Amino acid sequence: MESQRNILLIGLLFVSFLLWQQWQTDNAPQVAAPQTQVQSNISAEPSSDVPEADGNLSAPVVASTNLINVTTDQLVLKINPLGGDIVYAALVKHKTEIDKNDPFILLEQSSDFNYIAQSGLIGRDGIDSSTKGRAQFTTTSSDFTLDDGQDSLTVPLTLVTDTGVSYTKVFTFTRGQFDVGVDYKVNNTSDKSLQLQMYGQIKQTIKPTEGSMMMPTYRGAAFSTSDVRYEKYDFEDMADKNLDQSTLGGWAAMLQHYFVSAWIPPATDANTIFSSVTAGGYANIGFRGAIYDVAPGSEQSISAQFYVGPKDQTRLSAISETLNLVVDYGFLWWLAVPIYKLLMFFQSLVTNWGIAIILITLTVRGLLYPLTKAQYTSMAKMRNLQPKLTEMKERFGDDRQKMGQAMMELYKKEKVNPMGGCLPILLQMPIFIALYWVLLESYELRHAPFMLWINDLSVQDPYYVLPLLMGASMFLMQKMQPVAPTMDPMQVKMMQWMPVIFTVFFLWFPAGLVLYWLVGNIVAITQQKIIYAGLEKKGLK
């Protein structure tokens, strides 16, 4: 198999991959234009979205403007005392842009976009329902701060009903963490039993998938149950059919590039994962928890966890064994995971993501070297057999059966594998795609600098230097490979254009990925020179 045909093969696979990506983008849900707008940053909620125990939604509610401010070492949150919803969340150590100090805002409520985390108590005696509306809590302060030296911070919201039952909704924050404990403490001082059920849901204005043809990223919902470890449920799916899945444990989340918010109910409780789309173009996904009976004169705690932060696989795995799957590496996840771990290991040694990418490139190329050597040896042997193959073609003419038999005998006699030149190419393509997803999905590379003008490996090279160098290296590789005398002229022209085509594709790729491909080409050129020198000594060209 000629090397030129191998490059055509990898080009075909690569273009097919891009076309598949574009198909995903084209089939993403379209924007549902909001029909109702709020008039200020925090104002009346535009739709009803409190789930009842039967799955129905309650009447509209009105939000409060007296928000509770919470500041920790990782988060800045705003909590609405009406319902105790988290209506704003900014990540202190994650900036909106690399050259600005503004914290990245994940949850917010504004005139044209809502993305908030709601929770409450429903059921027969719930304090959040279609008849009672949302619970109106009170608190001792409107500002809470995790001070230096404090390991944790609690924010209590209280409500006492006419029957004397007290409810305390406690938010617990831990230093260095992005997960928030949400705990309802119920003190039933009445003379009758209470039946309560906690719910938590994430509400977001429906938006299309982010990214372009080259960099499609997912924005939408996902969930996990005891039967389904991880499944995306995009806005279009939610519009077609509401989720209603019973499970032990589980979680419900909203995903976007690098960041996630998720409700995680107790793993030992029987929960229901649900979704809905409400008027105004809003999507909800969440859980309804187990039903608790609180006897007269007793106390009960009903809790869940809420995560709002980066897609940090270590942190997410500590909360739920499947929550780390929101870092979606696609169908090659089994290959991407070890690549990610190896990349993290190299980065821990050199503390530079660009150098870590170079090291992982050298590692991959080194592991593939025996196959690469076999590839070039096979191609050289195939070129030496060209005169005999041409003579066979003239002898057998159109008799393909005899021609095939004769070719197989010749290959066996000369110990040549006609597919030997394809295997390394086919092995490199999955590695490339897996690394593509690692660089695209791993939040650690967001705003990760390399050197000189490359200050963010997760976005394209601003001056296109790396893509142009990659194209030049590919052109040099092509020139180093001998052209078979029987090579079709049209195929030769296609080969000449291949570096140009790849260069154009790579202009919009993350700089980290282009760096991987460039270094890989440089290593391949070095390996080619070494291998060709050895082949010439053996009389193979």
N, C-alpha and C positions, 0 to 999 in steps of 0.2 A: 504494500500500500504506500503510495507516494506521500511524502511529507506535505506537499501542497494540498492534497486531498484531505489530509488530516486537519489542516488549518481551516479548510472549507467546512469540514464537519463541525469543528468547534464553533466556527462562525455561525453555522446553521443552528446549533444548539443554543448559542447565546442569543441570537435574534428571536428564536422561538420562546426563550425565557422572557425576553422583553415584551413580546406580543402577548404572552400569557399574563404578564403584569398589567399591560394595557387593558386586556379584557376584564380583569378584576376592577380596574378603575372605571371603565365604561359601564360596568354593571353595578356600580355602587349606587346607593339610594340617592335620589335627588333631594334638593332642599325643599322642605315644607315651609313655606313662608308664614311667619306668625300672623295670626289674624287679630291678635290683641296685644297692645303694647302697654307697659307700665310707664308712668310719667316721671318717675324719679328713680334714684338708685335703689331705694328700698320703698316699695309701695305695695298696693293691693296685688295679691297673687292673681294671675289671669285665668286660672282654671282650677277645677276641683280635682284633687289627686290624693285624698286620704283613703286608703283601702279599708273596706269593712271586712269582717270575718268571712263574708260570702264572696268577696272579690269585687264588690261594687265600689263606686267612688262616692264620697260625701259631697255636700254642698260647698260652694266657694267659701274661702276664708280670707280674712284681711290680715296683712302682715303689720308688724309694729316697726316704728322708726327708732325706738329706744333699744339699740343693739348692745350686746355685751361683748366687750373686746377682750380677747385672750392672746397673750404673747408668750411664746416659749423660745428655746434656742433654735428650733426648727420651723415653727409655724407662727403665723399671725392669723387668727380666726375671728369671725364675728358670728355671734349666736343670737338668733331672734327669740326673745322670751315668749313670744306667741308660738307655742308648739315646741320650742327648744330646738329649732332647725339651725344647721350650720349653713349660713348664706354667703360666706366669704372665707377663702383659705388661700393664703400666700405662703410660698416656700422661701424662707429667709435666705438659705444658702444656695439657692438655684435662681440665677438671674434670668430676666427676660431675654436680654441680649448680652453677648460676651463683653461688650465695651460699656455696659451700663450697670448701675447698681440697683436698679429696680428689681424687687423680688418677683419671681414667676407666680402669677395668679392662676390657680387651678379652679377654684370655685368662686363664683361671683353671681350677682343679681343686678342686672342693668336694664336699660330701656330696650335693648335689642337682643339680649342673650341672658339666659338663666341656666345656671349649673349649680345646684344646691343639694345638700344631704338632709333628708327629713326622717324623723322617727317619732313614734308615739305609742300610746296604749289604746288598743281597740278591743273588741269583744263585747260581751253582754254589758259589762260595767266599765267600758273604756272611757277615758277622759278625752279621747279624740274620736269624734263620730259625726255622722250626718245631722244628728239632732242637736248635739252639744257644741259642734264646731271644734276648734283647736283649744288645747289647754293653755291658759294664760298663767305663766309662771312669774314668780317674783324672785329677786336675788338681793344679796346684801351689798353688792357693788356692781358697777358697770365696767370695771376694768380689773383684769386679773393678769399677773405676770409671774412667770417662773424665774425667781431671782437666782443670782449666783449662789452656789452651795446647796440649792434645792434639787432633789432628785425627781420630785413629782409635784404636780399641781392639781388640785381638785376645784371644780367650778360647780357649786350646787345651785339648782333652781328648784323652788318649792311651790307647792300648791296644796291648799287645804279646802276640801269640799264642804258643802253645807251639812253633810252627814258626819263631818268630823274626821273623815279619812284623809291622811296626809300622804302626798306623793312628793318625793324628792328625786329629781333627775340630775344625776351626778356625771359630769364629764371629767375624766381622769387623763392627765397628760404626763408623759414620762420623758425625762431629759434624753435627748439624742434620738427619740423615736417619732415616727409619723403616724402611728396607730393611736386612736383615741378610744378609751373605754367609755361606753355609754350605759349607765346603770340606773334603773328605776328602783327606788327603795319605797315599798308600799307598807304603810302602817295602818292596818285595818282596825280602827277603834269603834267601828259601827257594830250593830248587832246582827248583821247578815253577811253571808259569804259573798266574796267578789270573784268574778270570772274575768280575767284579763289576758290579753295577748299583745305582745310587742310586735311592732313592724318597723322596718327601716327601708328606705328607698332613696334612690338617686334620681333626681329630675334634671333633664337637660333639654335645651332647645335643640331640635333636630338640625344637624349640620351635615354636609356632604363629606365624603372621605377626603382627607387632606392629601397634599402632594401632587406631583405631576406624573407624566407617563413614566419617567425614570425612577422617581422616588415615591411610589404610592404607599401611604401609611393608613392604618385603620383608625377610625374614630367611631365608636359605638359601644354597645353593651356586650357583656360576656357573663357566663355563669358556670357554676360547678355544682354537681349533685353526687350522690353516692353511686349513681349509675353512669354519669357522664363527667369525666375528670375536668374537661375544659371544652367549652363551645362558645363561639362567637354568636351573637344574636343582634344583628345590625338593625338600624332604624327601619329599614324596609321589612325585615322579618317581624319586627314589633308591630308595624302597621297591618301586616297580613294576619297575624295571630298572636293573641296574648299568651304568655307563658303561664303555666299553672302546674308546677311539678313538685310533688312531695318528695322530701329527702331527709336523711339524717345528716345534720350539719349543712354543708354546702356554703356557697357565697354568691353574691351578685355584684357586678362591677360595671363601671364605665371606663373605657380605655381611650387613650389618645397617644400620640407619639411621645415616648419616654415616660409618661405619667399615667397614674391610675387612681381611681377612688373606688372603694369597695366596702360593702357591708358584710361582716362575717358573724353570723349567729353562732351560738354554742354548738360545738361539734356533736354533743350527745343529745341535742334536742331534735324533735321531729318538726321540721320547718317546711314552708312552701315557698318556692322561688316563683315570683310572678313578674309580669310586665304589663304595661298599658301605654297607649298613646292618647293624650288628652287634647281638648280643643286649644287652638292657638299654636299647634306644632310642637308640643312638648312630649318627650318620651320618659317613661319611668321604668326602672327595674329595681327590684328589691326582694325582701323576704317578709313573710308572716311567720312569727315564731310559734312556739308551743303555747297551749292554753294553760294558764296557771289558775288554780283555785286558792284564794286567800281566805282562810277561815277567820271568823270574828275574833278580835283580840290578838291576832297574829301579825307577823311581819313577813314580807316576801321581797326578794331581790330578783329582778328580771333584767338581763344584760345582753349586750352584743358589743362587737368591736367595729370601729370604722377606721379605715386606712385612707389617707389622702397624701400622696407623695410620689416619688420616683419609682420606676419599675426596678427596684433593688431586689435581686433574686434572693439574697441572703435574708433580708428583712421579711420578704413576703413568705418565704418558706417557713420562717419561724412562727408566723401567724397561722398558716394553713399549708398542709403538705402539697396542695395543688395550686395555691395562689400565685406561685412563681411562674405558672404557665401563661400568665398574661404577657410575659416576655415571649412573644410569638415568633419562633424561628421557622415557621412553615413546615412543609412536609419533610425537610431535612433536619429537623430538630435533633435527631439522634446523632447527627454529625456536628451540628452547630454547638451543642452543649459542651463536648470535650474541647472544641476549638476555643470557645469562650473561656473555659477554665484554664487552658494553656495560655491564652492571651492575658488573662488576669495574673497568672504566675509570672510571666515575663515582665509585665508592668510592675509587679511588686519588686522585681529585681532592679529594673532600670529607671523606674518612675517617669517614664516618657512613653506615651501611647504610640507615637510614631516609631520609636526604636523597638517597642514591643511587637508592632506589626512587621517590622523588618525581620525580627528574630523568628516570628512564627512562619514567615515566608521561607527563611533559610531552613527551618525545621521541615516544613512540608516538602520543599524541593529536595532536601537531603534524603528524606524517607522514600521519595519517588525516584531517586537517582538510578537504582538498579533497573526499574522499569523503563526509565528514559534511555538508559544505555541499550537495553534490549530493543527499544523502539528504533533507534538510529541504526543499530546493527541489522535489524530486520529490513529496514528501508534500503540500506546499502546492498544487502543480499538481493532484494527484489530488483534493484536497478541493474545489478550484474546479470540477473536472469532475463532482462528485457529482450536481448537478441534471441534467446531460445524461445521465449514466449511469442515473439513476432514470427519466428520460423514455424511454430506450431499453428499459429493462426492462418498462415498461408497454406500449410499442409492440410488442415482439417476444414478450412473454409467455414461454411455455415453449420457444420455438424457440431452443435454445442455439447452434446453428450460425450462424444469422443474427446473434444477439446477439454472438457472439464476433467475427465478421467486422466488425461495426459498431464494436465496442470497439477493435479493432486499427486500424481506419481513423482513429478519433478520436484514439487515442494518437499515431499517426503525424503527424496534422495538427497536434496541439498540442505535438508534440515531448516527449512524456512517456514515461518508462520505468517501467512498473508495478512492476518489480523494483528500481528505484533506491533505495528505502528499505531494502532488505534487505541489500545488499552490505556496507555498513560494519558492520552487526551481525554478519554471518557472518565478516568479517575479524577482528573483535575477539575472537570466541570462541576461535579457535585461539591467539591471543596470550595470552589470559587463562589457558588451560589450560597453555600452555608456561611462562608465568611461574609458575604454580602449582607445576609440577614443579621449576623452578629454585629457588624458595624452599623447597621441601620437601626437595630432594636435596642442595643445595649446603652442604657442611659449614661454609663460611665464615660462614653466617648463624646457626649454632648459638651461642647465648648472645650474639648481636650486639645491643647496645643501640641505642635511638633517642633518646628524651628523656623527661623526666618519669617517668611510671609504666611506660613501655614499656622494660623492660630486657632483653628477649629477643624479637626479631622472628620467631623460628622457632616460637613457641608462641602460643596464643590470648591476647588482651587479658585480663588478670586481672579487670578491672573492666567489660569489655564496652563501653567508651566508643566505641572505633572502630566496632564493628558498629552501634551505635545511631546514630552520626553518619552512617554509610553509609546506613542505612535512611531517615533523615530527608532526606538529599540525594536519594535515589531518589524519595521521595515528592514533593519539590519539583520534580524533573524531570518527574514525571508530571503535576503540576498545571499546569506551563507549557505542556504540549502540548495543542493544541485537540482537542476531541472531535468527531468527525464526527456529523452529524445522524442518519446511518443506522446508527450504532454499536449493536450488539445490547446490550440491557440486561444480560444475563448476562455478556457480555464486559466491560462496564464494571465490574461487581462484581468480576470476576476481576482486572482491572487494579488496583482499589483494594487488593486483598489482596496483590498482588505485592511491594511493599516490605516488608510484614510477613514474608512467606515467605522472602525473601532475607535479611532481618535474622536470622531464626532460623538459617538455614543458616550464615551468617557468624560466628555466635557462637563456633564451635569452629575456625574457620580461623586459620592463622598471622597474627599481627598485621601482618606485612609484606605479606601478600596483601590484607588488609582495607584497609591504608593505600593500596595501589595502587588499589583499587577506589574508595575514598573520594575520593582526589585526582582520579581519572579522572572521577568524577561532578561534582566542583566545576568542573573544566575544561570538561566537557560543558555544564554550566549556563551558564557564561560564553559558550561558543561559540554555544549556542542563542539567547541574548539578542542577540548580535551578528548572527547569521544572520537571526533573525526581524525585527530592525530593518531589515535590508537588503531582506527580502522585502516588508515593508509599504510601503516606498518604491516597489516595483515593482507594487503592487496585489495582492500575493499574501498570503494569510493562512492 
